[in-house]
Amino acid sequence: MSTRPSVYRTASEVAEARAQMSRQGESLAFVPTMGFLHRGHLSLIAEARRRCRRTAVSIFVNPLQFGPSEDLARYPRDLEGDIDKCAGAGADLIFCPTVEELYPPGFQTQVEVTELSKGLCGEHRPGHFRGVATVVLKLFNLLSPDAAIFGEKDYQQLSIVRQMARDLGLRLEIVGCPIVREDDGLAMSSRNSGLDPSERRQATSLYRALGVARHRFAAGERDPSVLTATAIEVMAQAGARPEYAELRDGRTLQTVNQAERGQRLLVAAHVGRTRLIDNVEL
Ligand code: AMP
C-alpha cells in the first residue's frame, strides 16, 4: 500500500519539504506536468520512481507558455482526479501552485533557449518555449531535483530543457521517456479529451502519417521533402489541418539534407479546435 502524497500549494512549503528530504539524504526525481494526467504521465512517474528514492509531480497549467490566441481557459483540468492518479502511481509529493504563487505581481524574468526554440512548434507558437523554459527552471529551483523526467512526446521541449540544463550548468539529470500511445497509435495527450468522435478518428492520422513516411524511408526514399510531403498528405486527406511535417537531426534538431536512420520525423496538425503533435525516430 502506498501512502497518500503530500500536496503543496506554495513555493516556500514545497522548498521546505524538499530541504527536509535532503537532510535525510533522500534523492528526488521530478515530473513536471500540466495535469489532466494519463498513462503517458504515469509512465514518467514510474521512471522517476526507478531513478530516485522520492518522486515529485508538479501540476500547473502555465499561462506563460500559452499565446494570446491560444485558449488557456479551455485546457482540461481535474486536480482531485490527478492527485488520486499520482497516489496510485506512488508519487510522494505533489506541487500544484496557483498562477499568482509562481508569478506574483512584478514578475518579469524569462529564460530563452534561443536557437532550439526556432522552427517546428516554436515557429507556430511564438514565446511558447520561453514560457516552458522559464517555468521549468523555476520549478527546478524550488524542488532541487536530482533528475527530471520528460516525455519524447514533446520532443522539441525535451531538447530545449536538455540544452538549458547544459548551458546554465544545472546539476541534475534530464531523462527522456518514450511516447505512450492508445491502441490505435494516437499519442496520449490531455488535449485528446477535447476531440469529438469524428475528430478522434482524424487524430489517428498523425501517427499514420509518420508510419507511412517511415515506410517510404524503409523502401529506400532518402529525400526529406518527399517524406515530409507524404506525411502532410496523409494528415490532410484524413481531414486534419497539418501545421508542419519535418525531418530533423535527433540530437541537435538541425534540418537535414538526406534522410538517415536515427533522425526524428516530427508533425503537428489541428483537428477541430485541438492542436496535436507527434514524432517518431526514423
Ligand atoms: P503535459 O502535461 O502535456 O505538459 O506533459 C507533461 C510531461 O508528460 C511532458 O514531459 C510530456 O512530454 C509528457 N507526456 C505527455 N504525453 C505523453 C505521452 N503520451 N507519452 C509520454 N510522455 C508524455
py3Dmol code that shows the C-alpha trace and the ligand (Angstrom):
import py3Dmol

protein = """\
ATOM      1  CA  MET A   1       0.000   0.000   0.000  1.00  0.00           C
ATOM      2  CA  SER A   2       1.396   3.375  -0.961  1.00  0.00           C
ATOM      3  CA  THR A   3       0.752   6.332   1.338  1.00  0.00           C
ATOM      4  CA  ARG A   4      -1.029   9.432   0.023  1.00  0.00           C
ATOM      5  CA  PRO A   5       1.313  12.013  -1.490  1.00  0.00           C
ATOM      6  CA  SER A   6       1.811  15.309   0.347  1.00  0.00           C
ATOM      7  CA  VAL A   7       0.199  18.169  -1.564  1.00  0.00           C
ATOM      8  CA  TYR A   8       1.807  21.623  -1.511  1.00  0.00           C
ATOM      9  CA  ARG A   9       0.416  24.836  -2.951  1.00  0.00           C
ATOM     10  CA  THR A  10       3.111  27.337  -2.027  1.00  0.00           C
ATOM     11  CA  ALA A  11       6.717  27.728  -3.158  1.00  0.00           C
ATOM     12  CA  SER A  12       8.029  28.111   0.397  1.00  0.00           C
ATOM     13  CA  GLU A  13       6.274  24.952   1.645  1.00  0.00           C
ATOM     14  CA  VAL A  14       7.475  22.781  -1.207  1.00  0.00           C
ATOM     15  CA  ALA A  15      11.039  24.096  -0.943  1.00  0.00           C
ATOM     16  CA  GLU A  16      10.992  23.315   2.783  1.00  0.00           C
ATOM     17  CA  ALA A  17       9.634  19.813   2.143  1.00  0.00           C
ATOM     18  CA  ARG A  18      12.498  19.244  -0.315  1.00  0.00           C
ATOM     19  CA  ALA A  19      15.031  20.598   2.181  1.00  0.00           C
ATOM     20  CA  GLN A  20      13.711  18.102   4.726  1.00  0.00           C
ATOM     21  CA  MET A  21      14.225  15.250   2.231  1.00  0.00           C
ATOM     22  CA  SER A  22      17.759  16.443   1.532  1.00  0.00           C
ATOM     23  CA  ARG A  23      18.564  16.493   5.252  1.00  0.00           C
ATOM     24  CA  GLN A  24      17.523  12.829   5.309  1.00  0.00           C
ATOM     25  CA  GLY A  25      19.804  12.120   2.355  1.00  0.00           C
ATOM     26  CA  GLU A  26      16.920  11.300   0.012  1.00  0.00           C
ATOM     27  CA  SER A  27      17.266  11.759  -3.757  1.00  0.00           C
ATOM     28  CA  LEU A  28      14.373  13.273  -5.696  1.00  0.00           C
ATOM     29  CA  ALA A  29      13.109  12.706  -9.241  1.00  0.00           C
ATOM     30  CA  PHE A  30      10.726  15.315 -10.596  1.00  0.00           C
ATOM     31  CA  VAL A  31       7.956  15.073 -13.212  1.00  0.00           C
ATOM     32  CA  PRO A  32       6.607  18.467 -14.368  1.00  0.00           C
ATOM     33  CA  THR A  33       3.071  18.327 -15.863  1.00  0.00           C
ATOM     34  CA  MET A  34       0.084  20.484 -16.688  1.00  0.00           C
ATOM     35  CA  GLY A  35      -2.252  17.914 -15.136  1.00  0.00           C
ATOM     36  CA  PHE A  36      -5.256  16.015 -16.522  1.00  0.00           C
ATOM     37  CA  LEU A  37      -2.976  13.038 -16.147  1.00  0.00           C
ATOM     38  CA  HIS A  38      -3.000   9.995 -18.420  1.00  0.00           C
ATOM     39  CA  ARG A  39      -0.857   6.882 -18.838  1.00  0.00           C
ATOM     40  CA  GLY A  40       1.879   8.895 -20.573  1.00  0.00           C
ATOM     41  CA  HIS A  41       2.365  10.959 -17.423  1.00  0.00           C
ATOM     42  CA  LEU A  42       2.157   7.852 -15.250  1.00  0.00           C
ATOM     43  CA  SER A  43       4.971   6.247 -17.259  1.00  0.00           C
ATOM     44  CA  LEU A  44       7.151   9.241 -16.332  1.00  0.00           C
ATOM     45  CA  ILE A  45       6.271   8.808 -12.646  1.00  0.00           C
ATOM     46  CA  ALA A  46       7.206   5.115 -12.924  1.00  0.00           C
ATOM     47  CA  GLU A  47      10.571   6.104 -14.436  1.00  0.00           C
ATOM     48  CA  ALA A  48      11.054   8.695 -11.666  1.00  0.00           C
ATOM     49  CA  ARG A  49      10.473   6.010  -9.038  1.00  0.00           C
ATOM     50  CA  ARG A  50      13.083   3.784 -10.663  1.00  0.00           C
ATOM     51  CA  ARG A  51      15.653   6.585 -10.536  1.00  0.00           C
ATOM     52  CA  CYS A  52      15.330   8.141  -7.089  1.00  0.00           C
ATOM     53  CA  ARG A  53      14.172   7.456  -3.561  1.00  0.00           C
ATOM     54  CA  ARG A  54      11.442  10.133  -3.760  1.00  0.00           C
ATOM     55  CA  THR A  55       9.189  11.321  -6.576  1.00  0.00           C
ATOM     56  CA  ALA A  56       7.619  14.755  -7.027  1.00  0.00           C
ATOM     57  CA  VAL A  57       4.981  15.748  -9.594  1.00  0.00           C
ATOM     58  CA  SER A  58       4.005  19.326 -10.395  1.00  0.00           C
ATOM     59  CA  ILE A  59       0.566  20.123 -11.751  1.00  0.00           C
ATOM     60  CA  PHE A  60       0.463  23.628 -13.153  1.00  0.00           C
ATOM     61  CA  VAL A  61      -1.196  24.958 -16.300  1.00  0.00           C
ATOM     62  CA  ASN A  62       1.460  27.511 -17.141  1.00  0.00           C
ATOM     63  CA  PRO A  63      -0.053  30.676 -18.651  1.00  0.00           C
ATOM     64  CA  LEU A  64       3.403  31.859 -19.823  1.00  0.00           C
ATOM     65  CA  GLN A  65       3.528  29.117 -22.441  1.00  0.00           C
ATOM     66  CA  PHE A  66       0.131  29.901 -23.987  1.00  0.00           C
ATOM     67  CA  GLY A  67      -0.108  32.508 -26.752  1.00  0.00           C
ATOM     68  CA  PRO A  68      -2.817  35.193 -26.733  1.00  0.00           C
ATOM     69  CA  SER A  69      -4.743  33.334 -29.453  1.00  0.00           C
ATOM     70  CA  GLU A  70      -4.489  30.005 -27.608  1.00  0.00           C
ATOM     71  CA  ASP A  71      -7.292  29.134 -25.234  1.00  0.00           C
ATOM     72  CA  LEU A  72      -5.686  28.733 -21.818  1.00  0.00           C
ATOM     73  CA  ALA A  73      -9.137  28.578 -20.206  1.00  0.00           C
ATOM     74  CA  ARG A  74     -10.066  25.582 -22.376  1.00  0.00           C
ATOM     75  CA  TYR A  75      -7.148  23.473 -21.139  1.00  0.00           C
ATOM     76  CA  PRO A  76      -8.662  20.452 -19.301  1.00  0.00           C
ATOM     77  CA  ARG A  77      -8.249  20.289 -15.526  1.00  0.00           C
ATOM     78  CA  ASP A  78      -9.054  17.722 -12.821  1.00  0.00           C
ATOM     79  CA  LEU A  79      -6.909  18.311  -9.753  1.00  0.00           C
ATOM     80  CA  GLU A  80      -8.692  15.818  -7.470  1.00  0.00           C
ATOM     81  CA  GLY A  81      -8.505  13.066 -10.116  1.00  0.00           C
ATOM     82  CA  ASP A  82      -4.830  13.886 -10.724  1.00  0.00           C
ATOM     83  CA  ILE A  83      -3.996  13.626  -7.026  1.00  0.00           C
ATOM     84  CA  ASP A  84      -5.629  10.163  -6.939  1.00  0.00           C
ATOM     85  CA  LYS A  85      -3.645   9.084 -10.017  1.00  0.00           C
ATOM     86  CA  CYS A  86      -0.376  10.349  -8.502  1.00  0.00           C
ATOM     87  CA  ALA A  87      -1.206   8.430  -5.306  1.00  0.00           C
ATOM     88  CA  GLY A  88      -1.902   5.276  -7.320  1.00  0.00           C
ATOM     89  CA  ALA A  89       1.380   5.701  -9.189  1.00  0.00           C
ATOM     90  CA  GLY A  90       3.309   6.050  -5.937  1.00  0.00           C
ATOM     91  CA  ALA A  91       4.348   9.727  -6.116  1.00  0.00           C
ATOM     92  CA  ASP A  92       5.438  11.183  -2.762  1.00  0.00           C
ATOM     93  CA  LEU A  93       4.920  14.874  -3.323  1.00  0.00           C
ATOM     94  CA  ILE A  94       2.603  16.994  -5.465  1.00  0.00           C
ATOM     95  CA  PHE A  95       3.182  20.687  -6.120  1.00  0.00           C
ATOM     96  CA  CYS A  96       0.121  22.459  -7.511  1.00  0.00           C
ATOM     97  CA  PRO A  97       0.681  26.200  -7.117  1.00  0.00           C
ATOM     98  CA  THR A  98      -1.667  28.967  -8.213  1.00  0.00           C
ATOM     99  CA  VAL A  99      -0.594  31.278 -11.030  1.00  0.00           C
ATOM    100  CA  GLU A 100      -0.073  34.122  -8.512  1.00  0.00           C
ATOM    101  CA  GLU A 101       2.180  31.881  -6.430  1.00  0.00           C
ATOM    102  CA  LEU A 102       4.621  31.252  -9.293  1.00  0.00           C
ATOM    103  CA  TYR A 103       4.186  34.640 -10.983  1.00  0.00           C
ATOM    104  CA  PRO A 104       3.467  37.229  -8.299  1.00  0.00           C
ATOM    105  CA  PRO A 105       2.838  40.840  -9.348  1.00  0.00           C
ATOM    106  CA  GLY A 106       6.048  42.325 -10.742  1.00  0.00           C
ATOM    107  CA  PHE A 107       7.394  39.014 -12.066  1.00  0.00           C
ATOM    108  CA  GLN A 108       9.497  39.851 -15.133  1.00  0.00           C
ATOM    109  CA  THR A 109      12.301  37.328 -15.700  1.00  0.00           C
ATOM    110  CA  GLN A 110      12.162  34.850 -18.564  1.00  0.00           C
ATOM    111  CA  VAL A 111      14.590  32.260 -19.912  1.00  0.00           C
ATOM    112  CA  GLU A 112      15.141  31.759 -23.625  1.00  0.00           C
ATOM    113  CA  VAL A 113      16.970  28.907 -25.324  1.00  0.00           C
ATOM    114  CA  THR A 114      17.433  30.896 -28.487  1.00  0.00           C
ATOM    115  CA  GLU A 115      18.293  28.580 -31.380  1.00  0.00           C
ATOM    116  CA  LEU A 116      16.413  25.413 -30.452  1.00  0.00           C
ATOM    117  CA  SER A 117      13.235  27.425 -29.863  1.00  0.00           C
ATOM    118  CA  LYS A 118      13.160  28.481 -33.503  1.00  0.00           C
ATOM    119  CA  GLY A 119      11.301  26.337 -36.033  1.00  0.00           C
ATOM    120  CA  LEU A 120       8.901  23.428 -35.535  1.00  0.00           C
ATOM    121  CA  CYS A 121       6.424  24.306 -32.747  1.00  0.00           C
ATOM    122  CA  GLY A 122       8.428  27.441 -31.895  1.00  0.00           C
ATOM    123  CA  GLU A 123       7.623  28.945 -35.263  1.00  0.00           C
ATOM    124  CA  HIS A 124       3.891  28.464 -34.807  1.00  0.00           C
ATOM    125  CA  ARG A 125       3.725  29.277 -31.099  1.00  0.00           C
ATOM    126  CA  PRO A 126       5.819  32.422 -30.549  1.00  0.00           C
ATOM    127  CA  GLY A 127       7.013  32.708 -26.951  1.00  0.00           C
ATOM    128  CA  HIS A 128       5.828  29.195 -26.098  1.00  0.00           C
ATOM    129  CA  PHE A 129       9.241  27.722 -25.319  1.00  0.00           C
ATOM    130  CA  ARG A 130      10.300  30.823 -23.408  1.00  0.00           C
ATOM    131  CA  GLY A 131       7.319  30.137 -21.146  1.00  0.00           C
ATOM    132  CA  VAL A 132       8.277  26.473 -20.866  1.00  0.00           C
ATOM    133  CA  ALA A 133      11.954  27.135 -20.073  1.00  0.00           C
ATOM    134  CA  THR A 134      11.026  29.775 -17.518  1.00  0.00           C
ATOM    135  CA  VAL A 135       8.568  27.633 -15.566  1.00  0.00           C
ATOM    136  CA  VAL A 136      10.793  24.547 -15.754  1.00  0.00           C
ATOM    137  CA  LEU A 137      13.799  26.441 -14.384  1.00  0.00           C
ATOM    138  CA  LYS A 138      11.679  27.968 -11.609  1.00  0.00           C
ATOM    139  CA  LEU A 139      10.323  24.539 -10.659  1.00  0.00           C
ATOM    140  CA  PHE A 140      13.848  23.079 -10.728  1.00  0.00           C
ATOM    141  CA  ASN A 141      14.994  25.826  -8.376  1.00  0.00           C
ATOM    142  CA  LEU A 142      12.152  25.204  -5.928  1.00  0.00           C
ATOM    143  CA  LEU A 143      12.455  21.412  -5.936  1.00  0.00           C
ATOM    144  CA  SER A 144      16.213  20.889  -6.471  1.00  0.00           C
ATOM    145  CA  PRO A 145      15.646  17.500  -8.114  1.00  0.00           C
ATOM    146  CA  ASP A 146      18.455  15.063  -8.850  1.00  0.00           C
ATOM    147  CA  ALA A 147      16.643  14.007 -12.025  1.00  0.00           C
ATOM    148  CA  ALA A 148      13.778  15.443 -14.071  1.00  0.00           C
ATOM    149  CA  ILE A 149      11.701  13.207 -16.329  1.00  0.00           C
ATOM    150  CA  PHE A 150      10.188  14.395 -19.629  1.00  0.00           C
ATOM    151  CA  GLY A 151       8.299  12.656 -22.446  1.00  0.00           C
ATOM    152  CA  GLU A 152       9.600  12.391 -26.014  1.00  0.00           C
ATOM    153  CA  LYS A 153       6.030  13.296 -26.993  1.00  0.00           C
ATOM    154  CA  ASP A 154       7.189  16.927 -26.685  1.00  0.00           C
ATOM    155  CA  TYR A 155      10.480  16.276 -28.436  1.00  0.00           C
ATOM    156  CA  GLN A 156      11.479  19.901 -29.038  1.00  0.00           C
ATOM    157  CA  GLN A 157      10.668  20.726 -25.420  1.00  0.00           C
ATOM    158  CA  LEU A 158      12.871  17.872 -24.205  1.00  0.00           C
ATOM    159  CA  SER A 159      15.746  19.093 -26.408  1.00  0.00           C
ATOM    160  CA  ILE A 160      15.308  22.651 -25.115  1.00  0.00           C
ATOM    161  CA  VAL A 161      15.314  21.576 -21.473  1.00  0.00           C
ATOM    162  CA  ARG A 162      18.447  19.487 -22.044  1.00  0.00           C
ATOM    163  CA  GLN A 163      20.148  22.473 -23.683  1.00  0.00           C
ATOM    164  CA  MET A 164      19.104  24.818 -20.875  1.00  0.00           C
ATOM    165  CA  ALA A 165      20.470  22.395 -18.275  1.00  0.00           C
ATOM    166  CA  ARG A 166      23.787  22.197 -20.160  1.00  0.00           C
ATOM    167  CA  ASP A 167      24.059  25.932 -20.823  1.00  0.00           C
ATOM    168  CA  LEU A 168      23.205  27.039 -17.290  1.00  0.00           C
ATOM    169  CA  GLY A 169      25.169  24.305 -15.507  1.00  0.00           C
ATOM    170  CA  LEU A 170      22.106  22.831 -13.791  1.00  0.00           C
ATOM    171  CA  ARG A 171      23.143  19.989 -11.545  1.00  0.00           C
ATOM    172  CA  LEU A 172      20.536  17.397 -12.438  1.00  0.00           C
ATOM    173  CA  GLU A 173      19.971  14.682 -14.973  1.00  0.00           C
ATOM    174  CA  ILE A 174      17.382  15.221 -17.707  1.00  0.00           C
ATOM    175  CA  VAL A 175      15.715  11.934 -18.637  1.00  0.00           C
ATOM    176  CA  GLY A 176      13.597  11.382 -21.781  1.00  0.00           C
ATOM    177  CA  CYS A 177      10.913   8.665 -21.928  1.00  0.00           C
ATOM    178  CA  PRO A 178       9.193   7.064 -24.947  1.00  0.00           C
ATOM    179  CA  ILE A 179       5.750   8.150 -26.138  1.00  0.00           C
ATOM    180  CA  VAL A 180       2.822   6.211 -24.670  1.00  0.00           C
ATOM    181  CA  ARG A 181       0.073   5.608 -27.250  1.00  0.00           C
ATOM    182  CA  GLU A 182      -3.543   4.493 -27.453  1.00  0.00           C
ATOM    183  CA  ASP A 183      -4.189   1.127 -29.109  1.00  0.00           C
ATOM    184  CA  ASP A 184      -4.735   2.820 -32.487  1.00  0.00           C
ATOM    185  CA  GLY A 185      -1.422   4.690 -32.233  1.00  0.00           C
ATOM    186  CA  LEU A 186      -2.687   8.115 -31.156  1.00  0.00           C
ATOM    187  CA  ALA A 187      -0.136   9.640 -28.786  1.00  0.00           C
ATOM    188  CA  MET A 188      -1.770  10.131 -25.385  1.00  0.00           C
ATOM    189  CA  SER A 189      -2.358  13.782 -24.590  1.00  0.00           C
ATOM    190  CA  SER A 190      -4.518  15.741 -22.169  1.00  0.00           C
ATOM    191  CA  ARG A 191      -5.761  17.611 -25.221  1.00  0.00           C
ATOM    192  CA  ASN A 192      -7.283  14.435 -26.716  1.00  0.00           C
ATOM    193  CA  SER A 193     -10.185  14.906 -24.272  1.00  0.00           C
ATOM    194  CA  GLY A 194     -11.315  17.848 -26.424  1.00  0.00           C
ATOM    195  CA  LEU A 195     -11.832  15.677 -29.534  1.00  0.00           C
ATOM    196  CA  ASP A 196     -15.349  14.640 -30.588  1.00  0.00           C
ATOM    197  CA  PRO A 197     -15.737  11.126 -32.099  1.00  0.00           C
ATOM    198  CA  SER A 198     -15.106  12.200 -35.696  1.00  0.00           C
ATOM    199  CA  GLU A 199     -12.104  14.358 -34.671  1.00  0.00           C
ATOM    200  CA  ARG A 200     -10.817  11.434 -32.645  1.00  0.00           C
ATOM    201  CA  ARG A 201     -10.718   9.387 -35.862  1.00  0.00           C
ATOM    202  CA  GLN A 202      -8.953  12.210 -37.748  1.00  0.00           C
ATOM    203  CA  ALA A 203      -6.423  12.457 -34.919  1.00  0.00           C
ATOM    204  CA  THR A 204      -5.073   8.995 -35.687  1.00  0.00           C
ATOM    205  CA  SER A 205      -3.761  10.399 -38.982  1.00  0.00           C
ATOM    206  CA  LEU A 206      -0.716  11.942 -37.263  1.00  0.00           C
ATOM    207  CA  TYR A 207       0.708   8.598 -36.241  1.00  0.00           C
ATOM    208  CA  ARG A 208      -0.420   7.052 -39.525  1.00  0.00           C
ATOM    209  CA  ALA A 209       1.371   9.842 -41.424  1.00  0.00           C
ATOM    210  CA  LEU A 210       4.579   9.137 -39.511  1.00  0.00           C
ATOM    211  CA  GLY A 211       4.180   5.430 -40.257  1.00  0.00           C
ATOM    212  CA  VAL A 212       3.647   5.940 -43.991  1.00  0.00           C
ATOM    213  CA  ALA A 213       6.692   8.226 -44.217  1.00  0.00           C
ATOM    214  CA  ARG A 214       8.790   5.767 -42.252  1.00  0.00           C
ATOM    215  CA  HIS A 215       7.634   3.014 -44.604  1.00  0.00           C
ATOM    216  CA  ARG A 216       8.802   5.033 -47.612  1.00  0.00           C
ATOM    217  CA  PHE A 217      12.163   5.537 -45.900  1.00  0.00           C
ATOM    218  CA  ALA A 218      12.420   1.781 -45.317  1.00  0.00           C
ATOM    219  CA  ALA A 219      11.651   1.287 -49.013  1.00  0.00           C
ATOM    220  CA  GLY A 220      14.645   3.479 -49.930  1.00  0.00           C
ATOM    221  CA  GLU A 221      13.353   7.063 -50.135  1.00  0.00           C
ATOM    222  CA  ARG A 222      16.043   9.422 -48.829  1.00  0.00           C
ATOM    223  CA  ASP A 223      14.701  12.851 -49.828  1.00  0.00           C
ATOM    224  CA  PRO A 224      13.437  14.620 -46.665  1.00  0.00           C
ATOM    225  CA  SER A 225      10.984  16.752 -48.651  1.00  0.00           C
ATOM    226  CA  VAL A 226       9.365  13.665 -50.184  1.00  0.00           C
ATOM    227  CA  LEU A 227       8.997  12.034 -46.760  1.00  0.00           C
ATOM    228  CA  THR A 228       7.515  15.159 -45.164  1.00  0.00           C
ATOM    229  CA  ALA A 229       5.178  15.791 -48.116  1.00  0.00           C
ATOM    230  CA  THR A 230       3.934  12.228 -47.725  1.00  0.00           C
ATOM    231  CA  ALA A 231       3.175  12.839 -44.047  1.00  0.00           C
ATOM    232  CA  ILE A 232       1.367  16.120 -44.814  1.00  0.00           C
ATOM    233  CA  GLU A 233      -0.741  14.408 -47.458  1.00  0.00           C
ATOM    234  CA  VAL A 234      -1.848  11.592 -45.139  1.00  0.00           C
ATOM    235  CA  MET A 235      -2.928  14.079 -42.446  1.00  0.00           C
ATOM    236  CA  ALA A 236      -4.718  16.387 -44.910  1.00  0.00           C
ATOM    237  CA  GLN A 237      -6.549  13.506 -46.562  1.00  0.00           C
ATOM    238  CA  ALA A 238      -7.905  12.452 -43.184  1.00  0.00           C
ATOM    239  CA  GLY A 239      -9.350  15.937 -42.643  1.00  0.00           C
ATOM    240  CA  ALA A 240      -6.711  17.195 -40.206  1.00  0.00           C
ATOM    241  CA  ARG A 241      -5.126  20.603 -40.913  1.00  0.00           C
ATOM    242  CA  PRO A 242      -1.364  19.929 -40.965  1.00  0.00           C
ATOM    243  CA  GLU A 243       0.841  22.643 -39.470  1.00  0.00           C
ATOM    244  CA  TYR A 244       4.181  21.068 -40.278  1.00  0.00           C
ATOM    245  CA  ALA A 245       5.999  17.825 -41.004  1.00  0.00           C
ATOM    246  CA  GLU A 246       9.784  17.993 -40.658  1.00  0.00           C
ATOM    247  CA  LEU A 247      12.751  15.690 -40.575  1.00  0.00           C
ATOM    248  CA  ARG A 248      15.459  16.765 -38.114  1.00  0.00           C
ATOM    249  CA  ASP A 249      18.669  15.508 -36.573  1.00  0.00           C
ATOM    250  CA  GLY A 250      17.604  13.547 -33.495  1.00  0.00           C
ATOM    251  CA  ARG A 251      20.127  15.228 -31.211  1.00  0.00           C
ATOM    252  CA  THR A 252      20.599  18.794 -32.471  1.00  0.00           C
ATOM    253  CA  LEU A 253      17.181  19.207 -34.165  1.00  0.00           C
ATOM    254  CA  GLN A 254      19.027  20.742 -37.126  1.00  0.00           C
ATOM    255  CA  THR A 255      17.450  20.341 -40.568  1.00  0.00           C
ATOM    256  CA  VAL A 256      18.930  17.540 -42.697  1.00  0.00           C
ATOM    257  CA  ASN A 257      19.636  17.187 -46.427  1.00  0.00           C
ATOM    258  CA  GLN A 258      19.374  13.436 -46.576  1.00  0.00           C
ATOM    259  CA  ALA A 259      17.206  11.048 -44.572  1.00  0.00           C
ATOM    260  CA  GLU A 260      19.103   8.672 -42.304  1.00  0.00           C
ATOM    261  CA  ARG A 261      18.304   6.236 -39.534  1.00  0.00           C
ATOM    262  CA  GLY A 262      18.131   7.830 -36.081  1.00  0.00           C
ATOM    263  CA  GLN A 263      16.747  11.138 -37.348  1.00  0.00           C
ATOM    264  CA  ARG A 264      13.431  12.407 -35.991  1.00  0.00           C
ATOM    265  CA  LEU A 265      10.307  12.944 -38.043  1.00  0.00           C
ATOM    266  CA  LEU A 266       8.006  15.436 -36.310  1.00  0.00           C
ATOM    267  CA  VAL A 267       4.464  16.550 -37.161  1.00  0.00           C
ATOM    268  CA  ALA A 268       1.842  18.981 -35.859  1.00  0.00           C
ATOM    269  CA  ALA A 269      -1.754  19.359 -37.013  1.00  0.00           C
ATOM    270  CA  HIS A 270      -5.004  20.941 -35.966  1.00  0.00           C
ATOM    271  CA  VAL A 271      -8.039  18.702 -35.622  1.00  0.00           C
ATOM    272  CA  GLY A 272     -11.148  20.754 -34.941  1.00  0.00           C
ATOM    273  CA  ARG A 273     -10.088  23.242 -32.252  1.00  0.00           C
ATOM    274  CA  THR A 274      -7.365  20.945 -30.917  1.00  0.00           C
ATOM    275  CA  ARG A 275      -3.687  21.180 -31.823  1.00  0.00           C
ATOM    276  CA  LEU A 276      -1.852  17.842 -31.780  1.00  0.00           C
ATOM    277  CA  ILE A 277       1.814  16.871 -32.154  1.00  0.00           C
ATOM    278  CA  ASP A 278       3.644  13.585 -32.627  1.00  0.00           C
ATOM    279  CA  ASN A 279       7.037  12.274 -33.701  1.00  0.00           C
ATOM    280  CA  VAL A 280       8.943   9.070 -34.395  1.00  0.00           C
ATOM    281  CA  GLU A 281      12.540   8.073 -34.876  1.00  0.00           C
ATOM    282  CA  LEU A 282      13.379   7.158 -38.448  1.00  0.00           C
TER     283      LEU A 282
END
"""
ligand_1 = """\
23
AMP
P 1.969 17.974 -20.260
O 1.126 17.740 -19.047
O 1.242 17.708 -21.537
O 2.675 19.305 -20.219
O 3.104 16.876 -20.239
C 3.918 16.684 -19.119
C 5.001 15.698 -19.454
O 4.416 14.475 -19.859
C 5.878 16.166 -20.611
O 7.236 15.809 -20.340
C 5.332 15.389 -21.778
O 6.266 15.169 -22.810
C 4.957 14.095 -21.108
N 3.946 13.382 -21.899
C 2.764 13.871 -22.346
N 2.136 12.954 -23.102
C 2.938 11.863 -23.138
C 2.855 10.575 -23.762
N 1.807 10.220 -24.499
N 3.864 9.714 -23.576
C 4.947 10.062 -22.825
N 5.088 11.255 -22.211
C 4.099 12.138 -22.355
"""
view = py3Dmol.view(width=600, height=400)
view.addModel(protein, "pdb")
view.setStyle({"model": 0}, {"cartoon": {"style": "trace"}})
view.addModel(ligand_1, "xyz")
view.setStyle({"model": 1}, {"stick": {}})
view.zoomTo()
view.show()
